Amino acid sequence: MRVLCILTVWNEINYLPLKLEYCKQNKLEPYFIDNMSDDGTWEWLQENNIPSHRIDTNGSFDLRRLQDEIVKTIHKLKPDWAIYNGCDLFPVTLNPLADELQKLDRQGYNTAWINCINFFNTGEDNSNFDPFNTYYHYGSISRFKMIHKYNPILRYLADDVSFPGQKAGELDGIMINYGNTKNKEERQKTLERRRKAWNEGEPRGHGTHYLEGERRGWVWNKEELNDIRNSKYYPYVEKLQEISNKINK
C-alpha cells in the first residue's frame, strides 16, 4: 500500500533530515512542495533527489493556494492514502504509520482521526538542533482528521479533509507539532508572511495562534503547560528520539 506524506515547506533546512528519516521508518513516500525557501531547503531537496516541486506565492503564507497545490499533486500521484503534513509536524504511532493505516483500510475506514499536541519553546537551549530531545511541554490536546485515502473529490479545509462518504477510524498515536518551538526570528518571519496573506484575502482565522506567540515574545511559561514525560504520550516522543539519535550518531 502506497502512503504519501505530502507537505509544503518554507525554510525548513534543519528539519529535512529528521522528516526524511521519519518517513523511512514509517514506510511513507515523501513529497515536498517548496514555497520559495531561501535557506537552502530547495537546493537540499534537489541534491538528495527528493520528490518535490516549487510554488511561488509572492512571499505570502497563503494557506489556500498551498492546500490547492497539495490536492492537485495528490491527484497527480494517486497514492492509496495521503498524509497532509508539515515539516515540523509528526504523526507518531508505535508501529510504522503505514501499517496502522493498512489496518484501518482493511476495516473499511477511509479517513483517520489522531490527537494532536503542540510543543512550546519555554526557553530551552536548542543550539545543536535536536527538538525531539529538547522540548517536552505542551498545551491542550486537539483532534484532527488530516490523513485519508485517495479520493477524486477531495478538498482541504484548514486542518481537515473533505470528501463525500467519509468513514473515520481512530489512530492509536499522537501528532506532535514542533512549530511553536522555533525561535523568535523564525516565527516572526512566518507571521509576517501570514500577515501578507491576510492582507491579500486569506481568512484571518487561519493562523491566529501566531498572534498569541508574538504577544508572548515566542516563549511560553512551563507552569502553564504539561510535561509530556509525565503522560501516557511519552512513548511516542521516544519513537521520535530514536530518529534523532540515529541521525546524530
Backbone as CSV, one residue per row, in Angstrom:
resi,resn,N_x,N_y,N_z,CA_x,CA_y,CA_z,C_x,C_y,C_z
1,MET,0.840,-1.200,0.000,0.000,0.000,0.000,0.875,1.250,0.000
2,ARG,0.615,2.150,-0.917,1.382,3.401,-1.021,0.765,4.474,-0.129
3,VAL,1.573,4.978,0.802,1.131,6.052,1.687,2.021,7.258,1.441
4,LEU,1.418,8.334,1.006,2.145,9.549,0.651,2.128,10.530,1.814
5,CYS,3.299,10.997,2.209,3.405,12.085,3.182,3.728,13.349,2.391
6,ILE,2.739,14.226,2.230,2.897,15.388,1.370,2.820,16.664,2.202
7,LEU,3.726,17.597,1.927,3.796,18.800,2.744,4.389,19.956,1.955
8,THR,4.009,21.162,2.369,4.662,22.358,1.853,5.722,22.793,2.861
9,VAL,6.798,23.374,2.357,7.885,23.809,3.226,8.345,25.204,2.843
10,TRP,8.748,25.945,3.856,9.421,27.226,3.661,10.503,27.334,4.722
11,ASN,11.751,27.330,4.273,12.906,27.460,5.163,12.901,26.420,6.286
12,GLU,12.951,25.142,5.885,12.937,24.033,6.839,14.203,23.185,6.721
13,ILE,15.322,23.798,6.370,16.548,23.049,6.129,16.933,22.169,7.323
14,ASN,16.688,22.631,8.543,17.078,21.856,9.720,16.210,20.619,9.913
15,TYR,14.929,20.730,9.573,14.004,19.621,9.808,14.038,18.558,8.710
16,LEU,14.589,18.884,7.550,14.510,17.952,6.424,15.103,16.574,6.721
17,PRO,16.303,16.457,7.295,16.832,15.104,7.579,15.948,14.324,8.555
18,LEU,15.392,15.017,9.555,14.501,14.351,10.505,13.238,13.854,9.804
19,LYS,12.695,14.689,8.925,11.452,14.318,8.239,11.682,13.151,7.287
20,LEU,12.803,13.144,6.614,13.090,12.040,5.689,13.267,10.729,6.435
21,GLU,13.978,10.756,7.555,14.165,9.537,8.344,12.838,9.090,8.951
22,TYR,12.026,10.053,9.381,10.682,9.735,9.898,9.875,8.998,8.828
23,CYS,9.893,9.506,7.594,9.143,8.854,6.517,9.664,7.444,6.262
24,LYS,10.973,7.290,6.285,11.572,5.972,6.058,11.116,4.978,7.114
25,GLN,11.170,5.378,8.375,10.816,4.463,9.451,9.320,4.143,9.478
26,ASN,8.512,5.019,8.879,7.060,4.802,8.890,6.516,4.323,7.554
27,LYS,7.429,3.964,6.640,7.074,3.399,5.325,6.222,4.361,4.507
28,LEU,6.602,5.634,4.527,5.871,6.685,3.827,6.676,7.191,2.640
29,GLU,5.980,7.581,1.581,6.619,8.202,0.428,6.569,9.721,0.619
30,PRO,7.715,10.386,0.755,7.689,11.832,0.974,7.521,12.602,-0.332
31,TYR,6.818,13.719,-0.238,6.753,14.665,-1.358,6.699,16.067,-0.773
32,PHE,7.633,16.918,-1.211,7.754,18.266,-0.678,7.386,19.299,-1.744
33,ILE,6.589,20.279,-1.341,6.280,21.416,-2.206,6.931,22.636,-1.563
34,ASP,7.986,23.125,-2.191,8.758,24.220,-1.609,8.139,25.559,-1.984
35,ASN,7.913,26.389,-0.969,7.271,27.696,-1.154,8.337,28.803,-1.256
36,MET,9.317,28.569,-2.150,10.378,29.537,-2.452,11.260,29.819,-1.232
37,SER,11.739,28.742,-0.604,12.669,28.886,0.517,13.933,29.611,0.074
38,ASP,14.565,30.311,1.033,15.824,30.988,0.731,16.932,30.586,1.711
39,ASP,16.753,29.446,2.384,17.757,28.981,3.364,18.490,27.722,2.906
40,GLY,18.291,27.314,1.650,18.924,26.099,1.149,18.013,24.889,1.126
41,THR,16.764,25.043,1.569,15.825,23.909,1.580,15.653,23.312,0.189
42,TRP,15.360,24.148,-0.797,15.118,23.659,-2.158,16.363,22.975,-2.716
43,GLU,17.521,23.580,-2.506,18.765,23.010,-3.004,19.046,21.651,-2.358
44,TRP,18.769,21.527,-1.050,18.969,20.264,-0.352,18.065,19.179,-0.929
45,LEU,16.832,19.510,-1.194,15.898,18.539,-1.770,16.387,18.047,-3.129
46,GLN,16.910,18.967,-3.947,17.388,18.577,-5.269,18.662,17.750,-5.176
47,GLU,19.587,18.157,-4.309,20.845,17.429,-4.164,20.622,16.000,-3.675
48,ASN,19.551,15.792,-2.902,19.265,14.468,-2.351,18.178,13.723,-3.121
49,ASN,17.805,14.267,-4.284,16.851,13.607,-5.184,15.530,13.274,-4.493
50,ILE,15.029,14.226,-3.709,13.764,14.040,-3.002,12.626,14.518,-3.902
51,PRO,11.584,13.728,-4.090,10.462,14.169,-4.925,9.917,15.515,-4.441
52,SER,9.849,16.475,-5.339,9.499,17.827,-4.928,9.260,18.713,-6.134
53,HIS,8.574,19.818,-5.903,8.499,20.911,-6.872,8.278,22.201,-6.106
54,ARG,8.236,23.336,-6.803,8.137,24.637,-6.144,6.834,25.333,-6.517
55,ILE,6.385,26.197,-5.606,5.268,27.089,-5.882,5.615,28.462,-5.312
56,ASP,5.331,29.505,-6.087,5.635,30.876,-5.695,4.335,31.579,-5.315
57,THR,4.210,31.982,-4.049,3.035,32.728,-3.590,3.399,34.175,-3.269
58,ASN,4.436,34.666,-3.922,4.834,36.067,-3.820,5.145,36.481,-2.378
59,GLY,5.831,35.601,-1.669,6.280,35.944,-0.327,5.229,35.881,0.756
60,SER,4.054,35.345,0.449,2.994,35.250,1.457,2.764,33.800,1.845
61,PHE,2.308,33.598,3.079,1.954,32.275,3.574,0.468,32.084,3.299
62,ASP,0.168,31.779,2.037,-1.209,31.697,1.554,-1.687,30.245,1.647
63,LEU,-2.329,29.916,2.752,-2.709,28.537,3.022,-3.635,27.983,1.947
64,ARG,-4.549,28.803,1.440,-5.494,28.310,0.424,-4.767,27.856,-0.830
65,ARG,-3.844,28.664,-1.312,-3.102,28.303,-2.527,-2.215,27.094,-2.284
66,LEU,-1.608,27.023,-1.112,-0.741,25.890,-0.806,-1.541,24.594,-0.713
67,GLN,-2.704,24.650,-0.082,-3.532,23.446,0.011,-4.073,23.025,-1.353
68,ASP,-4.422,23.997,-2.184,-4.865,23.665,-3.543,-3.751,22.958,-4.309
69,GLU,-2.505,23.395,-4.097,-1.370,22.772,-4.773,-1.140,21.351,-4.260
70,ILE,-1.331,21.150,-2.965,-1.208,19.802,-2.399,-2.249,18.867,-3.017
71,VAL,-3.491,19.318,-3.060,-4.571,18.488,-3.612,-4.300,18.167,-5.079
72,LYS,-3.866,19.165,-5.827,-3.543,18.951,-7.242,-2.447,17.883,-7.392
73,THR,-1.463,17.933,-6.511,-0.356,16.974,-6.576,-0.819,15.576,-6.167
74,ILE,-1.678,15.496,-5.167,-2.237,14.199,-4.776,-2.994,13.573,-5.945
75,HIS,-3.764,14.370,-6.668,-4.498,13.835,-7.827,-3.537,13.348,-8.911
76,LYS,-2.387,13.978,-8.998,-1.392,13.551,-9.989,-0.734,12.243,-9.574
77,LEU,-0.419,12.102,-8.279,0.334,10.940,-7.798,-0.561,9.749,-7.446
78,LYS,-1.813,10.024,-7.060,-2.798,8.981,-6.758,-2.279,7.881,-5.817
79,PRO,-1.893,8.248,-4.601,-1.485,7.227,-3.630,-2.708,6.488,-3.090
80,ASP,-2.484,5.412,-2.362,-3.604,4.738,-1.699,-4.123,5.603,-0.536
81,TRP,-3.179,6.116,0.271,-3.501,7.024,1.367,-2.560,8.227,1.288
82,ALA,-3.008,9.346,1.845,-2.178,10.552,1.896,-2.210,11.135,3.298
83,ILE,-1.083,11.681,3.703,-0.964,12.370,4.984,-0.638,13.817,4.692
84,TYR,-1.579,14.712,4.962,-1.341,16.144,4.824,-0.571,16.582,6.071
85,ASN,0.621,17.121,5.862,1.552,17.260,6.969,2.357,18.539,6.864
86,GLY,3.217,18.769,7.845,4.184,19.852,7.826,5.541,19.293,8.169
87,CYS,6.601,20.027,7.850,7.937,19.508,8.110,8.224,19.412,9.604
88,ASP,7.538,20.233,10.400,7.718,20.214,11.859,6.550,19.532,12.566
89,LEU,5.777,18.748,11.815,4.590,18.065,12.341,4.762,16.563,12.130
90,PHE,4.587,15.782,13.210,4.906,14.353,13.152,3.779,13.513,13.745
91,PRO,2.970,12.834,12.909,2.023,11.852,13.435,2.786,10.577,13.819
92,VAL,2.680,10.183,15.070,3.508,9.082,15.570,2.626,7.957,16.093
93,THR,2.919,6.748,15.645,2.322,5.526,16.179,3.463,4.596,16.578
94,LEU,3.192,3.663,17.457,4.277,2.795,17.928,4.748,1.846,16.840
95,ASN,3.838,1.386,15.992,4.204,0.632,14.801,4.299,1.601,13.629
96,PRO,4.952,1.219,12.530,5.013,2.124,11.380,3.623,2.623,10.988
97,LEU,3.543,3.900,10.722,2.245,4.519,10.446,1.553,3.884,9.241
98,ALA,2.308,3.537,8.225,1.701,2.904,7.052,1.019,1.590,7.423
99,ASP,1.611,0.829,8.348,0.999,-0.427,8.790,-0.308,-0.164,9.524
100,GLU,-0.335,0.892,10.354,-1.560,1.225,11.081,-2.661,1.673,10.121
101,LEU,-2.296,2.383,9.079,-3.294,2.815,8.101,-3.812,1.632,7.287
102,GLN,-2.959,0.668,7.053,-3.420,-0.523,6.342,-4.469,-1.276,7.171
103,LYS,-4.290,-1.278,8.488,-5.292,-1.897,9.358,-6.627,-1.169,9.246
104,LEU,-6.584,0.157,9.270,-7.817,0.934,9.133,-8.469,0.672,7.777
105,ASP,-7.623,0.586,6.752,-8.135,0.341,5.403,-8.885,-0.992,5.348
106,ARG,-8.331,-2.015,5.964,-8.964,-3.335,5.961,-10.294,-3.324,6.709
107,GLN,-10.417,-2.412,7.669,-11.652,-2.301,8.440,-12.692,-1.420,7.752
108,GLY,-12.368,-0.913,6.577,-13.320,-0.144,5.800,-13.294,1.357,6.048
109,TYR,-12.288,1.850,6.767,-12.185,3.289,7.015,-11.466,3.976,5.855
110,ASN,-11.806,5.235,5.625,-11.130,5.989,4.567,-10.535,7.310,5.065
111,THR,-10.689,7.609,6.333,-10.007,8.739,6.961,-9.593,8.305,8.369
112,ALA,-8.678,9.077,8.958,-8.159,8.709,10.274,-8.122,9.916,11.202
113,TRP,-8.697,9.751,12.387,-8.560,10.740,13.453,-7.253,10.493,14.198
114,ILE,-6.633,11.578,14.657,-5.475,11.442,15.539,-5.424,12.652,16.462
115,ASN,-5.104,12.418,17.729,-4.933,13.521,18.662,-3.656,14.286,18.331
116,CYS,-3.672,15.579,18.634,-2.540,16.431,18.303,-2.183,17.311,19.496
117,ILE,-0.879,17.442,19.742,-0.407,18.359,20.772,0.627,19.300,20.162
118,ASN,0.717,20.492,20.725,1.715,21.474,20.328,2.758,21.600,21.420
119,PHE,4.008,21.381,21.056,5.094,21.676,21.976,5.466,23.152,21.857
120,PHE,5.983,23.713,22.965,6.287,25.138,23.000,7.716,25.385,23.443
121,ASN,8.268,26.466,22.939,9.567,26.959,23.388,9.386,27.573,24.769
122,THR,9.999,26.975,25.768,9.927,27.521,27.124,11.318,27.948,27.609
123,GLY,12.159,28.340,26.643,13.477,28.849,26.978,14.590,27.832,26.901
124,GLU,14.335,26.666,26.321,15.357,25.628,26.224,16.476,26.040,25.256
125,ASP,17.628,25.455,25.446,18.761,25.664,24.536,18.695,24.612,23.438
126,ASN,18.417,25.048,22.211,18.356,24.125,21.079,19.413,24.498,20.040
127,SER,20.543,24.992,20.517,21.591,25.453,19.604,22.149,24.311,18.754
128,ASN,22.072,23.082,19.232,22.534,21.926,18.460,21.431,21.321,17.599
129,PHE,20.285,21.922,17.585,19.093,21.480,16.858,18.796,19.989,17.047
130,ASP,18.124,19.728,18.141,17.662,18.378,18.456,16.307,18.506,19.147
131,PRO,15.268,18.906,18.387,13.975,19.200,19.025,13.376,18.021,19.767
132,PHE,13.588,16.796,19.287,12.958,15.633,19.906,13.503,15.359,21.308
133,ASN,14.730,15.790,21.549,15.337,15.606,22.865,15.426,16.909,23.656
134,THR,14.703,17.923,23.206,14.802,19.241,23.843,13.478,19.735,24.406
135,TYR,12.389,19.540,23.673,11.106,20.142,24.053,10.136,19.080,24.576
136,TYR,9.521,19.374,25.721,8.632,18.400,26.361,7.333,19.018,26.885
137,HIS,7.134,20.311,26.719,5.981,20.970,27.345,4.921,21.328,26.305
138,TYR,3.709,20.898,26.582,2.615,21.056,25.625,1.384,21.623,26.303
139,GLY,0.470,22.108,25.466,-0.774,22.687,25.971,-1.928,21.713,25.849
140,SER,-3.043,22.203,25.362,-4.241,21.369,25.260,-4.102,20.364,24.119
141,ILE,-4.970,19.355,24.124,-4.962,18.319,23.098,-6.123,18.558,22.139
142,SER,-5.806,18.592,20.847,-6.821,18.734,19.806,-6.962,17.414,19.051
143,ARG,-7.910,17.374,18.151,-8.157,16.150,17.380,-8.328,16.531,15.914
144,PHE,-7.531,15.922,15.045,-7.542,16.317,13.641,-7.778,15.123,12.727
145,LYS,-8.268,15.439,11.551,-8.517,14.440,10.507,-7.800,14.923,9.244
146,MET,-6.489,14.631,9.173,-5.638,15.105,8.082,-5.009,13.947,7.312
147,ILE,-5.469,12.721,7.598,-4.931,11.513,6.981,-6.089,10.786,6.316
148,HIS,-5.940,10.410,5.048,-7.104,9.918,4.315,-6.710,9.051,3.129
149,LYS,-7.641,8.247,2.682,-7.480,7.510,1.438,-7.599,8.479,0.266
150,TYR,-7.065,8.045,-0.864,-7.222,8.872,-2.058,-8.689,8.923,-2.451
151,ASN,-9.124,10.116,-2.849,-10.488,10.313,-3.319,-10.459,11.347,-4.437
152,PRO,-11.127,11.090,-5.553,-11.090,12.041,-6.673,-11.809,13.352,-6.379
153,ILE,-12.663,13.351,-5.344,-13.358,14.584,-4.948,-12.833,14.962,-3.567
154,LEU,-11.791,15.737,-3.552,-11.026,15.977,-2.342,-10.789,17.458,-2.140
155,ARG,-10.987,17.920,-0.897,-10.671,19.299,-0.540,-10.025,19.315,0.836
156,TYR,-9.173,20.308,1.064,-8.641,20.567,2.397,-9.237,21.871,2.903
157,LEU,-9.729,21.827,4.127,-10.301,22.991,4.777,-9.528,23.219,6.068
158,ALA,-8.500,24.078,5.995,-7.606,24.319,7.138,-6.987,22.990,7.578
159,ASP,-7.354,22.491,8.766,-6.746,21.259,9.285,-7.669,20.056,9.139
160,ASP,-8.522,20.074,8.130,-9.474,18.982,7.942,-9.523,18.620,6.460
161,VAL,-9.879,17.380,6.196,-10.033,16.907,4.836,-11.521,16.718,4.561
162,SER,-11.924,17.031,3.347,-13.339,16.944,2.995,-13.519,16.162,1.694
163,PHE,-14.363,15.147,1.738,-14.843,14.459,0.549,-16.062,13.638,0.970
164,PRO,-16.944,13.291,0.043,-18.176,12.586,0.416,-17.908,11.157,0.874
165,GLY,-18.771,10.687,1.766,-18.719,9.292,2.190,-17.590,8.952,3.140
166,GLN,-17.214,9.901,3.965,-16.126,9.615,4.903,-16.555,8.639,5.992
167,LYS,-15.638,7.734,6.312,-15.791,6.859,7.463,-14.460,6.893,8.207
168,ALA,-14.435,7.554,9.354,-13.176,7.840,10.047,-12.892,6.832,11.148
169,GLY,-11.684,6.297,11.138,-11.202,5.444,12.211,-10.256,6.219,13.114
170,GLU,-9.932,5.616,14.232,-9.089,6.285,15.230,-7.699,5.665,15.233
171,LEU,-6.676,6.518,15.089,-5.305,6.040,15.191,-4.855,6.063,16.640
172,ASP,-4.220,4.987,17.056,-3.647,4.923,18.404,-2.264,5.558,18.340
173,GLY,-2.220,6.868,18.562,-0.968,7.587,18.453,-1.169,9.037,18.823
174,ILE,-0.189,9.860,18.480,-0.261,11.284,18.766,0.476,12.022,17.647
175,MET,-0.090,13.151,17.238,0.582,14.001,16.265,1.200,15.177,17.025
176,ILE,2.515,15.355,16.853,3.230,16.371,17.620,3.660,17.499,16.695
177,ASN,3.293,18.725,17.066,3.631,19.912,16.294,4.755,20.660,17.015
178,TYR,5.893,20.794,16.336,7.043,21.490,16.908,7.142,22.943,16.424
179,GLY,6.127,23.428,15.711,6.202,24.766,15.150,6.466,25.846,16.179
180,ASN,5.808,25.754,17.329,5.961,26.787,18.350,7.215,26.620,19.205
181,THR,8.081,25.681,18.823,9.380,25.589,19.495,10.439,26.392,18.745
182,LYS,10.099,26.902,17.575,11.077,27.636,16.775,11.388,28.984,17.420
183,ASN,12.542,29.526,17.071,12.983,30.748,17.737,12.216,31.977,17.248
184,LYS,12.410,33.055,17.952,11.665,34.289,17.696,11.833,34.770,16.263
185,GLU,13.047,34.742,15.746,13.291,35.243,14.391,12.521,34.426,13.355
186,GLU,12.560,33.098,13.479,11.847,32.235,12.535,10.344,32.473,12.589
187,ARG,9.806,32.524,13.812,8.352,32.677,13.947,7.884,34.055,13.490
188,GLN,8.686,35.061,13.758,8.290,36.401,13.347,8.253,36.517,11.824
189,LYS,9.216,35.896,11.145,9.215,35.901,9.685,7.980,35.182,9.138
190,THR,7.634,34.055,9.764,6.449,33.315,9.327,5.187,34.140,9.545
191,LEU,5.105,34.843,10.665,3.945,35.691,10.932,3.841,36.804,9.901
192,GLU,4.948,37.412,9.523,4.900,38.476,8.523,4.419,37.931,7.176
193,ARG,4.802,36.719,6.838,4.313,36.096,5.607,2.813,35.802,5.712
194,ARG,2.364,35.432,6.902,0.929,35.202,7.089,0.165,36.534,7.051
195,ARG,0.727,37.573,7.632,0.074,38.889,7.579,-0.109,39.340,6.125
196,LYS,0.886,39.082,5.310,0.764,39.440,3.898,-0.383,38.672,3.253
197,ALA,-0.522,37.398,3.601,-1.629,36.596,3.068,-2.970,37.141,3.553
198,TRP,-3.062,37.524,4.838,-4.303,38.118,5.337,-4.663,39.363,4.536
199,ASN,-3.679,40.178,4.276,-3.925,41.420,3.524,-4.358,41.151,2.092
200,GLU,-4.043,39.955,1.596,-4.411,39.581,0.231,-5.672,38.732,0.182
201,GLY,-6.365,38.590,1.344,-7.653,37.906,1.349,-7.715,36.579,2.066
202,GLU,-6.571,36.077,2.568,-6.597,34.848,3.366,-7.458,35.071,4.603
203,PRO,-8.375,34.147,4.936,-9.195,34.318,6.145,-8.334,34.522,7.380
204,ARG,-8.660,35.518,8.187,-7.839,35.844,9.348,-7.934,34.786,10.442
205,GLY,-8.877,33.861,10.320,-8.922,32.750,11.258,-7.809,31.749,11.025
206,HIS,-7.161,31.809,9.853,-6.058,30.905,9.533,-4.771,31.472,10.119
207,GLY,-4.349,30.946,11.254,-3.065,31.356,11.801,-3.114,32.365,12.919
208,THR,-4.258,32.494,13.599,-4.341,33.470,14.693,-3.427,33.095,15.865
209,HIS,-3.024,31.825,15.961,-2.127,31.424,17.050,-0.783,32.127,16.956
210,TYR,-0.419,32.591,15.754,0.826,33.344,15.632,0.769,34.641,16.434
211,LEU,-0.406,35.237,16.507,-0.545,36.496,17.252,-0.327,36.272,18.743
212,GLU,-0.801,35.130,19.247,-0.568,34.799,20.656,0.923,34.586,20.904
213,GLY,1.587,33.934,19.975,3.024,33.738,20.115,3.778,35.057,20.119
214,GLU,3.384,35.952,19.237,4.031,37.270,19.187,3.822,38.026,20.497
215,ARG,2.613,37.942,21.043,2.319,38.628,22.295,3.226,38.137,23.424
216,ARG,3.557,36.847,23.386,4.393,36.263,24.439,5.889,36.422,24.159
217,GLY,6.236,36.974,23.007,7.639,37.012,22.634,8.160,35.660,22.198
218,TRP,7.243,34.747,21.817,7.557,33.418,21.311,8.190,32.501,22.355
219,VAL,8.012,32.821,23.632,8.473,31.959,24.723,7.325,31.790,25.708
220,TRP,7.025,30.531,26.068,5.908,30.226,26.942,6.391,29.871,28.347
221,ASN,5.484,29.949,29.293,5.769,29.630,30.689,5.498,28.149,30.943
222,LYS,6.490,27.428,31.442,6.318,25.998,31.712,5.167,25.731,32.674
223,GLU,4.952,26.648,33.614,3.929,26.434,34.630,2.517,26.399,34.041
224,GLU,2.348,26.921,32.845,1.035,26.926,32.192,0.827,25.700,31.316
225,LEU,1.844,24.844,31.236,1.821,23.740,30.290,1.937,22.392,30.995
226,ASN,1.884,21.334,30.190,2.008,19.963,30.688,3.342,19.377,30.240
227,ASP,3.940,18.578,31.088,5.191,17.905,30.759,4.861,16.509,30.218
228,ILE,5.179,16.266,28.963,4.796,15.008,28.328,5.495,13.811,28.955
229,ARG,6.595,14.034,29.652,7.305,12.929,30.299,6.492,12.334,31.440
230,ASN,5.467,13.064,31.862,4.589,12.582,32.928,3.250,12.098,32.379
231,SER,3.194,11.791,31.101,1.921,11.412,30.480,2.045,10.087,29.732
232,LYS,0.913,9.578,29.310,0.880,8.336,28.542,1.430,8.510,27.130
233,TYR,1.646,9.754,26.719,2.103,10.019,25.361,3.625,9.951,25.200
234,TYR,4.350,9.829,26.283,5.807,9.902,26.175,6.422,8.810,25.279
235,PRO,5.874,7.592,25.246,6.459,6.589,24.337,6.491,7.035,22.874
236,TYR,5.560,7.909,22.481,5.568,8.400,21.099,6.719,9.376,20.881
237,VAL,7.023,10.163,21.887,8.189,11.045,21.808,9.463,10.215,21.716
238,GLU,9.499,9.122,22.452,10.681,8.259,22.405,10.886,7.672,21.012
239,LYS,9.795,7.435,20.280,9.928,6.973,18.894,10.625,8.031,18.048
240,LEU,10.284,9.303,18.264,10.959,10.376,17.537,12.409,10.507,17.984
241,GLN,12.665,10.304,19.248,14.039,10.389,19.743,14.927,9.335,19.096
242,GLU,14.375,8.187,18.771,15.145,7.161,18.061,15.630,7.699,16.720
243,ILE,14.781,8.473,16.052,15.151,9.069,14.768,16.289,10.059,14.953
244,SER,16.121,10.949,15.913,17.138,11.961,16.182,18.463,11.323,16.575
245,ASN,18.398,10.326,17.447,19.636,9.680,17.920,20.346,8.971,16.788
246,LYS,19.591,8.420,15.835,20.211,7.744,14.697,20.933,8.748,13.798
247,ILE,20.298,9.880,13.556,20.892,10.900,12.690,22.116,11.530,13.331
248,ASN,22.064,11.712,14.650,23.131,12.417,15.348,24.245,11.512,15.861
249,LYS,24.246,10.260,15.451,25.312,9.325,15.889,26.692,9.854,15.527
